[in-house]
Amino acid sequence: MAETTSMAGASKGANEAQETMKKQIAELRREITKINRTLSDRAEETQGWYDSAAERASRAARQLRSQAHTVTETVQQNPGTISSAMMLGGVLGVLLGIVIAKSSEPERRWF
């Protein structure tokens, strides 16, 4: 009879352990579902951000292409003006360089 009570106690303990494991598994499943939902939401946010950034980059590239085309046309239509402007810029740069160089040199006195 002691064996019967012992077996019943062991069976009851096994059932309790099994129930506890089932509860833990259910809780883990709920946590995994929450994590999956959060990851899905974040992926949607990231996709939206990426689409927005891609659209802005595309718009900027179109604008730059348009401006480059405009500059190219202007240069082709006015080659003399562009050459003169480049020459004038070069001369001004050289003069500015000379002025800066003279002002930074210590004054030399020859006795």
N, C-alpha and C positions, 0 to 999 in steps of 0.2 A: 504494500500500500504506500509505503514511503516512496517507492519508485514511481508510482502513478502521480503522486503530488509533485515530485521532482520534475517529471516529464511535462506536466501541465504548466509548471512555473517556467520551465525552459521555453515551452511553446509560446507562452504569454510574452516572455521577454523578446523572443524572436519577432513576434507580431508587432510589438511596440517599436522595436528597432526598424522594422520594415516600414511602419507608418511614419516614423521620424524621417527616414530616408526619402519617402514619397513626398513629404512636406518640403524637405530641403530641395529636392529636384524641382518641385513646382515653383518654389521661390527663385531658384536659379533660372528657370525658364522665363519667369516674369522679368527678372533683371536683364536677361539677354534680349528680350523683346524691347525693353526700354532703351537699351544700348543701340539696338538696330534702328529704332525710331530716331534716336538722336543723331546717329551717323547719317541716316537718310536725309534728315533736315539740314545737316551741315553740308552734305554733298549738294543739295539743291541751292543753298546759299552760295557755295563756292562756284557752282555752275553759273549762277546769275552774275556774280562778280566777274567771272572770266568773260562771259558774253559782253558785259558792259565795257570791260577794258579792251576787248578785241574790237568792238565797234568804235571806241574812241581812237584807237590806234589806226584803224582803217580810215576814219575821217581825216586824221592828221596826215596820213600818207597821201591821200587824195589831194589835200590842200597843198602839201609840199610839192607834189608833182605838178599841180596847176601853176604854182608860183615859179617853179623852175622852168616850165614851158614859157611863161610870160617873159622871164629874164632872157631866155634863149632867143625868143623872137625879137626882143628889144636890141640885143647885141647884133643879131643878124641884120636888122634894119638900119642900125646906126653904128657901123664899125668905126668910123672916124671919131665919133663922140666918145665912144668907150675907150679908144686908144688914147685920146687926149686926156680923159679923166684919169686913166691909169698912169700916164706920164706925169701929170700934175701931182697926183698922189705920191708918186715916187720921189719927185723933186722936193715936195713938202716934207716927206719922211727924212730925206737926207739932211735938209736944212735943220729940222728939229733935232736930229741926232747930233749935228755939229754944235748947236746951241747948248744942248744938254752936256755934251762932252766938255765944252769950254767952261761951263759953270761949275762942273764938278772937279776940274783940275785946280790944284793950288796955284796961286799967282807966283810966277817965277820972277825973281828980281836978279838981274845980271848987273853986277857992279864992276 
